[in-house]
Every structure is written in structure tokens, then in C-alpha cells.
Amino acid sequence: CAAAEPSVSYQELKDLKKANVLHIDVRERWEIDRFGKIPESINIPLGELMEALKMDPTEFKEQYNQKMPSKSDPVVFSCLAGTRSKQALGFAMSLGFS
């Protein structure tokens, strides 16, 4: 989750996705419906993120159709303006994600 740079550009995100980085979009579901889904991202609204990152890996896979990240896996969070993604990063780090 944490990197030297707290934010990434669109091109950097595209490059990271090629390296199998998990991309979690923390926008609300209505925002996804209205503004569109980012390809190859999974939507976990910020309000559900803490619970999701505490799930059993099997439960996470069933709920989000994606392998649950380990605490050392690279993860990128995104939202509309950057505020919620920074909160998401803080939540993940508080749970022991590096």
C-alpha cells in the first residue's frame, strides 16, 4: 500500500496494473454507476473497506470475486478526488498492510 510516492499518475497506474497490482476503487457504488468503473479494479466503498480487509480470504473471494491481498501485496487505492483513497491507505496500514 505505501510507496515513496503517495499518489500515482494515470500512466503509472496502467503500468502497475500490468504488474498485477490490486487496484481497489473506494468510491460509492452510485459513483461507479454514474461515472463508470475503472477497468480491472474492484469496488469496495470506503465504508466497507476495514471490514473487507479483515475478512477471511475465502469470504473476500466470494464477496469481491478477487483474491484477498496479503499484508505485503502491492495495492493501489483510488477514489474521485484523492481524499478517500488516502483514508483507505491509512486504514490498510493500521491493519498491518505494508
C-alpha positions as CSV (number, residue, x, y, z in Angstrom):
1,C,0.0,0.0,0.0
2,A,2.6,2.5,1.0
3,A,5.1,3.7,-1.6
4,A,7.6,6.5,-1.7
5,E,5.1,8.5,-3.8
6,P,1.6,8.8,-2.1
7,S,-0.1,9.2,-5.4
8,V,0.3,7.8,-8.9
9,S,-0.5,9.2,-12.4
10,Y,-2.9,7.5,-14.8
11,Q,0.1,6.1,-16.8
12,E,1.8,4.8,-13.6
13,L,-1.5,3.1,-12.6
14,K,-1.7,1.5,-16.1
15,D,1.9,0.3,-15.7
16,L,1.2,-1.0,-12.1
17,K,-1.8,-3.0,-13.4
18,K,0.5,-4.8,-15.8
19,A,2.5,-6.0,-12.8
20,N,-0.7,-7.4,-11.2
21,V,-1.1,-4.8,-8.5
22,L,-4.5,-5.0,-6.9
23,H,-6.5,-1.8,-7.6
24,I,-9.3,-1.0,-5.1
25,D,-11.7,1.8,-6.0
26,V,-13.2,3.1,-2.8
27,R,-15.9,5.2,-4.4
28,E,-19.5,4.5,-3.6
29,R,-21.5,2.2,-5.9
30,W,-23.7,5.0,-7.1
31,E,-20.5,6.8,-8.2
32,I,-19.4,3.7,-10.2
33,D,-22.8,3.6,-11.8
34,R,-22.7,7.3,-12.7
35,F,-19.1,7.8,-13.6
36,G,-18.0,4.3,-14.7
37,K,-15.9,1.5,-13.5
38,I,-12.1,1.7,-13.8
39,P,-11.1,-1.4,-15.8
40,E,-9.6,-4.3,-13.7
41,S,-10.4,-2.5,-10.4
42,I,-12.6,-3.9,-7.6
43,N,-15.1,-1.6,-5.9
44,I,-15.0,-1.7,-2.1
45,P,-16.6,1.5,-0.8
46,L,-14.6,3.2,1.9
47,G,-17.2,2.5,4.5
48,E,-16.8,-1.3,3.9
49,L,-13.0,-1.3,3.5
50,M,-12.0,-2.0,7.1
51,E,-14.4,-5.0,7.3
52,A,-13.3,-6.3,3.9
53,L,-9.6,-6.2,4.8
54,K,-10.3,-8.1,8.0
55,M,-12.3,-10.9,6.1
56,D,-11.3,-14.5,5.8
57,P,-9.6,-14.9,2.3
58,T,-12.4,-17.3,1.2
59,E,-15.1,-14.8,2.2
60,F,-13.2,-11.9,0.5
61,K,-13.0,-14.0,-2.7
62,E,-16.8,-14.8,-2.6
63,Q,-17.7,-11.2,-1.8
64,Y,-15.4,-9.4,-4.3
65,N,-14.5,-12.2,-6.8
66,Q,-10.9,-11.4,-6.3
67,K,-8.1,-12.9,-4.3
68,M,-7.6,-11.1,-1.0
69,P,-4.4,-9.3,-0.8
70,S,-1.8,-10.4,1.7
71,K,-0.4,-7.7,4.0
72,S,2.7,-7.4,1.8
73,D,1.0,-7.4,-1.6
74,P,1.1,-4.1,-3.6
75,V,-2.3,-2.4,-3.5
76,V,-3.4,0.9,-5.1
77,F,-6.5,2.7,-3.8
78,S,-8.4,5.3,-5.9
79,C,-11.5,7.5,-5.5
80,L,-12.8,10.6,-7.2
81,A,-10.5,13.3,-5.7
82,G,-7.9,11.5,-3.6
83,T,-9.3,12.2,-0.1
84,R,-10.9,8.8,0.4
85,S,-8.0,6.9,-1.2
86,K,-5.7,8.5,1.4
87,Q,-8.1,7.4,4.2
88,A,-8.1,3.9,2.7
89,L,-4.3,3.8,2.7
90,G,-4.4,4.8,6.4
91,F,-6.9,2.1,7.2
92,A,-4.9,-0.6,5.4
93,M,-1.7,0.5,7.1
94,S,-3.5,0.5,10.5
95,L,-4.3,-3.2,9.8
96,G,-0.7,-4.1,9.2
97,F,-0.6,-3.8,5.4
98,S,2.8,-2.5,4.3
